[in-house]
Amino acid sequence: MRTWEDWMTKKKRILLLVLSLVIVLLLTSCAGNSELQAPGVTLSVQPEGQPEQVTSGVQLFVLLTVLTLAPAILMLATSFTRIVIVMSMLRNAIGTPTIPPNQVVIGLSLILTFFVMAPTYNKIDQNAIQPYTNNEISQKVAIERAIEPVREFMFSQTREKDIELFMSMSGKERPAQLSDIDTVDLFPAFVISELRTAFTMGFIIYIPFLIIDLVISSVLLSMGMMMLPPSLVSLPFKILLFVLVDGWYLLVKSLMLSFM
């Protein structure tokens, strides 16, 4: 055993010696060759001769910024917020905060969001994307046409009270038409309306499972089993109730109908 360790030690020393010789030879050859030079990097700011190039750079910067904010826009300007909150509250109501996993909840929420927003996306494609790709309209007109279907969807799901709140906070008067309301005021009003609707649906979901918890707690207390956690006993009954009433069907149906 000792001989094997000595041999491995000698082998490591030989490898280190060979690597050292190779490095020394490479450094010597590089030093002797005057044509080999380290690459240099020069940063400079030069005045732009054509304003069109400056405009293109600004447009590219704005596009990258929009792409960075795309996930937030997807969550807040669509039906995703309401759906994912209701799904999460269902997990907590049943008593399984990690089942289904977050990946499943978010994936199902995205699929339902695409389903709900499909008519809006079709309008955007017909009125903005297709004409713009065919060079029939300008980029500015395409953006205005693309925003309009999204505004229509947000108006249909937003309470008038919430819109008035943000308009009064910004010091604006009540408009005569919906088209006169700025998107800056509509966007936060839509978000808080979605949160209110989601929490209302979550409260309704909690009621039957809360009743099961109360019944199980009363039964365990009457039987003198105070050391047994009621949540542990009520969990199978909650899952059984949810399966018997076809809970996923009712939940998805209620979510879809809430956007009609």
N, C-alpha and C positions, 0 to 999 in steps of 0.2 A: 504493500500500500504506500509505503514511504517512497519507493522507487517511482511509482506512477505520479505522485505529487511533484517530485523533483523534475521529472521529465516534462510535466505540464508547465512548471515554472520556467524551465529553460526555453520551452517553445514560445512562451509569451515574451521573454526577453529578446529572442531572435526576431519575432515579428515587430516588436517596437523598434529594434535597431534597423530593420529593413525599411520601415515607414519613415524613420528619421532621415535615412540616407536619401530616400526618394524626395522628401520635402526639401532637403538641402540642395539637391540637384535641380529641382524645379525653380527654386528661388535664384540660384546662380544663373540659370539660363535666361530667366526673365530680366535679371539685372544686366546681363551682357547684351541683350537684344534691345536696341534703342527704339525699335518700331513698336514694341509692346508698351502701350500706355493705358492707364486707367481711364475709363470713359468718364466724361464730364457732363454735368447737367446744368443748363443755364435757364433760369426763369426770368422772363422779361415781360413787361406790359407795354404794348405798342398801341398807338392811336389807330382806331379803325377807320378805314377810308370810306366804306360804304355803310349807310345806316341800315340797309336791309339785313346785313350780316349781324349787326347788333340786335335787331328785332328778332332774328332767328334764334340767337343765343338766349334771349329773354324768354321766348316761347318754349325753348327746350327746358329751361330752368323751371318754368311754371308747370310744364308737363311732368317733370320728375317729382315736383312737390305734390301734384295731384295724385300721382301713382303711390307716393308714400302715404297719403291720407286715404287711399282707396279702402282699406279695411274698416276704418272708422266711418266712412261714408256708407259702406255696405251695411254696417251694424245699425247706424242711427237714422238713415234716410229710407230704410226699407222696413219690411215686416219682421226682420230678424230679431229685433229687441223684444217684442212681445212674445214671440214663439220661444226663444231660449229662456226667458225668465219663467214662463209657465212650465216648461219642461223641468227646469231646476227646482221650482217649488213643488212639483209633483214628487220628485225624488225625496225631498225633505219631508213631505207629508206622509209618504209611505214609511219612511224610516230607513231608507237606503241611500244615504247621501252620495255614495260612490257607484251606485248601480242604477241605471246604466252608466258606463264611464263617460267622462267629459267628451272624449272623441266621438262617441255615438250620439250624444245629445247635440253637440255642435254640428255634426254631419247631418243629422235628421233635420235640425233647424235650418240649415242651408238649403237642403232639398225642398222643404216646405216653403222657404223664402223664394226660391226660384219659381216654384209653382204659383205662388200668390202674385209675384211681380211679373209673370210672363206677359200678361196683356200690356203692362207698362213698357216692358222691354221691346215688344213688337211695335208699339207706337214710336218708340225712339228709333228703331231700325228703319221703319218706313218713312218717317218724317225728317230724320236728321242724318243717319249714317248712310243710307243708300243714296240720297241726293248729293251728299258731300263727296262720297267716293266716285260718283259719276260727274263730278265737277259742275253740278247744277247750282249749288249755293256756296257761299263763302264759309270760312271757319266760324266766324262770329255768328252768322245766322244758324249754322248747325248746332252750336252750343245753346243758343236760345231755344231752338226747337227741341233739343234733347232735355232741357230742364223742364219744359212745360208739362209733359206727362208725369214726371216725378212730382211736380207741384200739385197736379190734379189728384194724385194718390194721397199726398200728405193732407190736402184740404179735406178729402173724404174721411180721414181718420182723426182729424184734429178738432178739438172742441173750440167753439167760438170764444169761450171764456179765456182759454189759454192764449189765443192770438191777441185778444185785447190786453192781456197782462203785459206781454212784451212790447206791444205797440205803445202802451201808456208809459212804460219804463223808458222807452226811447224818445218820448215826447212827440209822438205822431198822432194825428187825428184819425178818427174812424173813417176808413175809405168807403167810397160808394160801391166799388166792385172788388171782387176777389183778386182780379189781376193787378190791382193797385197795391196789394200787400207785398212787401219785399220778402225775398227768400230768407234774408237774415232774421226777420221776425217770425217767419213761418217755421223754420227749422227747429229752434228750441221749443216752440209750442207743440210741434208734432212729437218731439221726444218725450216731454212730460205727459202728454196725452197717452202715448203708448205705455209709459210706466204705470199710469193710473189704471188703464185697462188691464194690463198684465197682473197687477196686484189684486184687482177685483176678481179676475178669474182664478188666481191662486187662492184667494180666500174661500171661494166656493169649493175648490178642490179639497181644501183642508177639512171642511166640515164633516164629511162622512168618516174620515180616518180619525178625526178627533173624538167622534162619538165612540168608535171602537176602542180607543185608548181609555176613555172614561168607563166604559162597561167592563173592560178587562181589569182595570184598577179596582173597581168596586167589588168584582168577584174575588180577586186575590185578597183584598182587605177583609171581606166577609169570611174567607176560608182561613184567615190567619197567616197567609203566606206573604208577610210584609217584606221579607228579605229577597223575594224573587222579583227581578225587574219587570215591570209591566210591559215595557217596550219589547222585551225579548219574547214575551208570550203573545203580544198583539201583532207582531210582525207577520206570522203566517196567516192570520185572519185578514190582515190588510191586503196581502198579496192575493189571497183567495177571492176576496171581494172584488178586487181590481180585475182579476181574470174572468170571473163569472159575469160581470157586467160589460165585458169587452171594453176595458178602459182605454186602450190605445185608440180604438176606433172612435169612441165618444170624444176623446181629447182632441184628436186631429180634426174631426168633424166640427167641433166647437170652435177651434182655432180658425179653420177655413171660413166658416160662416161669419165669424166676427169681422172679417174684412170685406164681406159682401155689402 
